[in-house]
Amino acid sequence: MSMTANKYCLDANVLIQAWQKYYNPKFCPDYWKLLIELGKQNKIFIPELVYLEITRTEDDLSKWLKGSKISINKISEPITICLQKIYSADPVHKNLVDNTKARSLADPWVIAHALHENATVVTKEEKVTALNSNRIKIPNVCDNMGIRWINDFQFIDELDIKFQCSLP
């Protein structure tokens, strides 16, 4: 059986860091065209709170996402039930959200949507392995819940995406 998922749930950092750093559309427009195509094929989706996190700032990434036609999965009762399962599975999972800085608000929803859709989470976060850490990250919770997660480079490799470069 192939480990390749049918669907991928994208975390905000996958889009934000790619836009700001290594796949900026000025020099890698194909990456963004490819994401739009994967969205049309329903291979990728973005949880509603990830969408809101990105679009609350009016910048180029926000404009791109609004016009991208990538599926935005809304919070529904089944998604809320999945979130409750995540929180009840381990009290430590509530540390996923950083309430003091109002950050990571979408993180538990990324996992809940992936659980509901049987999707693979794509995130830039790394698993926290320090025993004395109060923080927990998406990969930790995914592992605890049996949800597959990968980073964006693994995502590109798994889908066998190839980039082509050219001179002007």
C-alpha positions, 0 to 999 in steps of 0.5 A: 500500500502506498503511503501517499495521501489522497488529501493534504491539509496545509498549515499557514506556515507552509504558505507564509514561509514559502511566499516570504523565502524560498518560493517567492512568486517573483522567481518561482511562479510555478509553485503557486500555479501548482498549488492552484492546480492541486486545489482544483483537483481537491488534493489540498485544502486549507482549514478556515482558520488558516485562511483567516490567519493569512487573509487578515493581513492585506498583502500579496499572499492574502490576495493570491490565496483569495483568488486561488480557488483552493478549498477552504474547509469550514468548521462544522460539527464533525470537525468540532467533534474531532477537536474534542477527541484531540483534546480529550486524548491527552491534556497536553494537547491543549498546550498547542495554542499559545494563548498568551500571544494569541498565536497558533490559534489555527493549529488544533483546527489543522489537526482536527480537519486532517483527522476528519478528512483522513488527510496528511498535515503539511507543516513547517513545524518540527516535533518538540523532543525536549522532555522539559518543554511546556510547548507542543507542536502540530507534529507531536499531536499528530503522532499522538493521534495517529495522523500522518504529517510531513513538511513541505519539502516531503510534500514536494517529493511525495507528489514528484514535483519538478521545478524548471528554471529559465533565464529571462 
